[in-house]
Structure formats: C-alpha cells, structure tokens
C-alpha cells in the first residue's frame, strides 16, 4: 500500500484527506492518505523518517516554511516561493511543487469574460502568491489589497468606484468568512459591485461566503474554492505518479 498525506497544523477539517480517501476507494487504488499534523516545521524530518511516503500535500502554515527541507523546487514553486505538493523521489530526495496556481487558473478560466482584464487580490498571504502567478500567466493585470498597504498595493480604505470599475475580477485569498466565522467578510464597498464583476473566494466552507452572498445580491458572478481544490489535488496526483 502506498502512503500519501497532508502536512499542516490543526488540519482535522482537511479537504485533502477526505478527497483522496474517497478517490482511492472509488478508483480501487491501493493507497492511504494520512494527516501529518505537527506543531512546528522542525518536526518535519521526524514525520518522514522511517516512513515509506510517496507524496505529500502541504497547507498553512508550512507552504513557505517547508522549502529549506527540500532538495529542489520546480519552476513554478520556485517563482511563487511557496510549496503545496512534495514528491518523494526514488533516490530519496524531495522535490517541491505548487499546484495551487494551476487549480486556481483552471477553475477561473471557464468564467473569464473580456471585462475581466484587471484583478484585485484581497490579502497578501501564501495563497495570494499562487493567485498572482496564475493571473500573470493569464495576462491579467492585478493589484493586492491589504489592511496595511505597501508599495504598489491598495488599502481597503482606498477602494472606490474608480478602482472597482477598473478591476472587475476580485479574488479573496484571506481566510475571512471561513467556517465557523461565517459572518466575517473583507471590507469592500459592495455598492460599486455589479453584474460585470466576478468574485472568486478561495474559501470552500461554507460553499457560499458572506462575501459571495453580498456580491451576488449586486448581480455579480461568484465562485468558491472547491473546484480549485479539486483541480490542484488532481494535478498533485499526476505529479506523484509521473
């Protein structure tokens, strides 16, 4: 039996374990998927010692912290500077990949319209880097929005009609609105949202966040993060079996 797993902290809620366990059962794959829940990245060598692991996903807070423990990065994770997939090579070395950008890109593409030539990325954490990279590959101009805006970023207070007219794709990469804190919501001016806007919330639980609901009430198209997760998981599976 092959062993795969998810590296993270406080990951009982894990999408990955449920998704891959169901996939293995459905497709009669002789494999198991475990949660490797550790309090700090320093425990990573312990986790993989004396275990025959074929592949691993990585979630917060270790997507950046795990990099020094890897032997090499592929082109995409090297540019994003975040890893969410590790391949355990036959020679015992570890290669880092990023499939978040791929999952986001593939989930987004069917919904893009000509007016979605500019995007606002809410948040500047690890997930935002994969989003920004995907938008670059799609030739979509983008700006980050942060509570404490740095160079070349917008603050939430700056968002007004002019900016929201220019940037009609809005991607939430913050955890605001994730279960159980479902009443939390990024502070954007919904009065300037309309039917030409596309709102992509990376959150998948709940399936409709408060951000999505308020934007939909203004006529916007809304997407959650479930399709992105499915796409990135299948990309990880392809990497592990390549």
PyMOL commands that set and color helices and strands:
alter all, ss='L'
color gray80, all
select helices_A, chain A and resi 15-26+41-48+67-69+75-80+100-109+126-137+156-158+161-166+190-192+210-217+226-240
alter helices_A, ss='H'
color red, helices_A
select strands_A, chain A and resi 2-8+31-37+53-58+72-73+85-88+94-97+118-122+141-146+153-155+169-172+198-201+221-223
alter strands_A, ss='S'
color yellow, strands_A
deselect
rebuild
show_as cartoon
